[in-house]
Amino acid sequence: MGRMIAVILVSLAVGGCLLPDGTPVFVDARHGKLWSGNGVLLEVSEDKAYCRVAARNRAMVVEKRWVDCRAVHPRIQSRL
C-alpha cells in the first residue's frame, strides 16, 4: 500500500510541482552542489515548471534557488 502511494506521488511530481509550500523535498544532485539533497519547497512558479527550494550546500549554508520541478521529489519518511 505504501509503495503504491509513493509511486503515485512521484508520478504526480514528475508532471509538474503539485506539492504544497513547506513540504520536505529531495532535490536531485544535478541541480547544484548540495550537502544531502534534503530541502524544503518554498514556492512554485505560475506555470508550475520551476520550484524555489531551500537546501544546505556543502559549506552547510542554506541556499534558496529556483530549480526545474522535475528535479524536486517528495521526501518519504521510512518507519524503520
JOWOKA-V775492 format. One record per backbone hydrogen bond with DSSP energy under -1.0 kcal/mol. NH is the residue of the N-H (numbers start at 1). CO is the residue of the C=O. E is the energy in kcal/mol with one decimal. If there is no record, write none. Layout:
NH & CO & E
NH & CO & E
//
This chain:
5 & 1 & -1.9
6 & 2 & -2.1
7 & 3 & -2.2
8 & 4 & -2.2
9 & 5 & -2.6
10 & 6 & -2.4
11 & 7 & -2.4
12 & 8 & -2.1
13 & 9 & -2.2
14 & 10 & -1.7
17 & 48 & -1.2
22 & 41 & -3.5
23 & 20 & -1.3
25 & 39 & -2.5
26 & 73 & -2.9
27 & 37 & -2.8
28 & 71 & -2.3
31 & 28 & -1.5
34 & 32 & -1.5
35 & 56 & -2.8
39 & 25 & -2.9
40 & 54 & -2.0
41 & 23 & -2.5
42 & 52 & -3.4
43 & 52 & -1.5
45 & 50 & -2.8
48 & 45 & -1.6
51 & 67 & -3.0
52 & 43 & -3.0
53 & 65 & -2.6
54 & 40 & -2.1
55 & 63 & -2.3
57 & 61 & -2.3
58 & 33 & -1.2
60 & 57 & -2.0
63 & 55 & -3.2
65 & 53 & -2.2
67 & 51 & -2.8
69 & 49 & -2.7
71 & 68 & -2.2
72 & 69 & -1.4
73 & 26 & -2.6
75 & 24 & -1.8
//
